[in-house]
């Protein structure tokens, strides 16, 4: 399979401006993500940015980058423009979050493995929820899947509701999964979903993937045992500095 890995990386961020160029134990965040992605089985990896400083930095450490527009509403839209600008045909694209410097190559390969099934349109990762705190954290979207491992729904609230069971033991009565924010797209499907207007479910939950489900697309999931560490604020950065190498 020919798979292009794309790492969206914006400079402007309300909570953490310049985040991709933040240094973690001697390497920038974007370099760490790029190196982890390059250690996977992806055919090629490219950074999709809207800032010359990020592009120049990626080139300086030997990486590949393309300049994309500033106006994109989502990483998916930026990925599609980057794919178009790249000018080479790929079967699939994997969108790797630019603020997860410790993403494991095995997780990227796990998403890629979903496309061994030629019927797979979209793919992502899920992880079993182990604590009540995680289950009720609205910043950690939950996923309900069917018997085939396809996503039925994503929500910031814990679903399903465990009737007549205390909240603090819901996760012991039912297997809940949280969403790990890495996406794989068949390239023809990527083009289609970027043409869709925002949907009602998406706007209600502020979860882009609900737009795809609401429009009849199918999202395959694979279960990962590894946690991901996203950095959204300077405070998050301080918590993970000791994890760098």
N, C-alpha and C positions, 0 to 999 in steps of 0.2 A: 504493500500500500504506500502511495505517495502522500505523506502527511506534512503539512506546513504548520509549525508552531508559531503563533503570534502572541506577543506580549504587549498589550496596550499600556502606555506609560504617559500620562499627562503631567505637566509641570504644575499647573494651577490646581489647587485643592483647597476647599474651604477650611478643612480641619488641619491640613498639613501641607502647605505650599512647598514645592520642590522635593517632595517625598522620594521620587526615584533616585535622586542624587545624594540622598542621605547615606553617610558612611557607617557601616556596621563592622567593627573590628578590621579595618583596613580595606574593605571593599564596599562599593556602593550597593544599595539595595537592588538596582536594576542589573548590575553585573552579577550579583549572586543568583538572581532569578534566571538570567540568561545562561549562566554556567550549569545550573541544575537542569534546565530544559535541554541544553545541548548534550547532557549526559544520558538522555533518554533515547529511544529508538526513532525519534522524529527525523524525517528526511532533511529538514532545514528549520532554522529558527530565525525570526526577525522581530525587532522591536518596532511597534507602531506608535509614534509620538507626535505631538503637536508643537514641540519646542526644540529650537536649534541646539540648545545646551545639552539636552538629553541625546539628541542624534549624534552630536560631535563626541560626546563621552563614550557612547556605545562603539562608535568607529575607533576610538582611541584604544580600547582594549581588544580590538579585533572582531567585534561583533557586527551584525548587519542590522540596519535600521531604515525605515522609510518615514517621510514626513507626511502626516495626514492632517485633515482639517481640524479646526478648533471646535466646531459647532456640534460634534456628535453627542447624542444623548446617552449612548451606552457603549460599552466595550465591544459589543457585538457589531454595531455599526462601524466602529473604528477598524475592527478586524476585516470587515468586508472591503472597506476602502483599501486597506493595506494589501489584501489579497489581489485586488484589481491592479494596484500600482506595481506589485511584484512582477506581474507580467508572465508568470510561469504557471502552467496548469498543475493542479493538485487534486486528488480525490477527496481529501478531507482537510479541515482546518481545526486546530485545537487552540482555544483561547486560554492562555495561562495568565493568572492574575499577577500584575506587576508589583504588588505589595505583599507578596508571600515569599520572602527570600529563602525560606527553608523548604520549599516544595520539593518533594522527593521525585526523582526520575521514575520510580516505580508507579507513582500515582498517575503520571502522564501516560505511561505505557498502559495502565489499566483502562484509562479512557479510550486510548487507541484500540484496545482489544475488543471494545464493543462493536467496532466496525467490521469485525470478521463476519458478523451477520450482515449480509448485504442489504437487508431490509431496514437497518438502523438509519434513522434520519438525524437524530441528535443524541448526544450522550453526556452524562455527567456522573459525579461520584456522590455517594452517601456514606454516612458513618453511624453506627449504632450509638444511641444516646445512653449514657451510663448514670446520669445524675438528674435529680429533679431541678436543680438550678439551671442546668443546660436546657432541659426540656421547656422551661418557662421563660427562657431568655428570648425576648422578641427580636434581638439582633442575630439570632441563630435560626434561620428558616428551617422548618421541618418538612419532611417529604413523606407522602403516603404512596406506596407502590402496589401494583397488582402482582399476581402470581408469576407473571412473565418478567418481573423486575422493571416494568415501565412505570414512570411517574404518573400518578393519578392527579395529585394536587400538591402544591407547595403552600405553606402558611407560616406566618410568624407565631401563630398560636399553636399549641399542641393539639394535634388531631390524630386519631379519633379521641372523642371524649370518653373517659372511663367512668361510666355511671356507677354510683354507689361505692366508689373507691376514693380514699383520701388522696389529695393532689400529690403529696410527697412520696407516694409509692406507685404512681401511675407507670413509671418506667420499669417497675418490677412486674407489673401485671400484663403489659403489652410491649412489643418490640417497636420502639420509635427510632426513626432515623433523622439525622440532620443533614442538610445539604452542604456539600463541599463545593465551593464556587469555581470549578473548572469546567469548561464546556467543549464538547467536540461537535463539529457540524459536517455533514456531507455538503460539499461546496454548492451544489445546486439548491439545497435547502437553505443554506446560509443566505443566498441571494433572495430567496423568497421571503424569509422572515424579516429581512431588513426593509421590506416594502410594506409591512403591516403597520397600521396605526395603533397607538396605545389602546389597550382593552380595558374594560371595566374591572375585571379581576386584578389586572396588573396595577391599575391606579389605586385600587382599594388596599392592596397589600404592599405596594411599592416593590414588586418582584417581577422583573422583566420576563422570566420564563413562563409566567402565567399567560402572557400574550400568545405564546406558541401553543400551549395546551388549549386555550380558548378557541384558537383557530384550527384545531384538529390535527396538529402535528404531534408526533410521538417522541418521547424522551426516554431513552434507555438509561438504566442506572447500573453502576457496579459498586460493590461495597468495599471500602478501604478500611484498613485497621489503623492507618496513620492519621494523626491530627495535623491540621494545617494551622499556621500562625500568621494571620493577617495583621498588617500594621496600618491603622487608620489615623492615629494621632501620635504626637511626640511622646505621650505617656506610654503608649503601646511599645514604642521603640525602646524606651528605657527598660521595659520588662524583658525584652528578648536579646539585649546586647550580649549577655553571657552565653547565648546559644550559638553565636557566630564562631567561626574557626579561622 
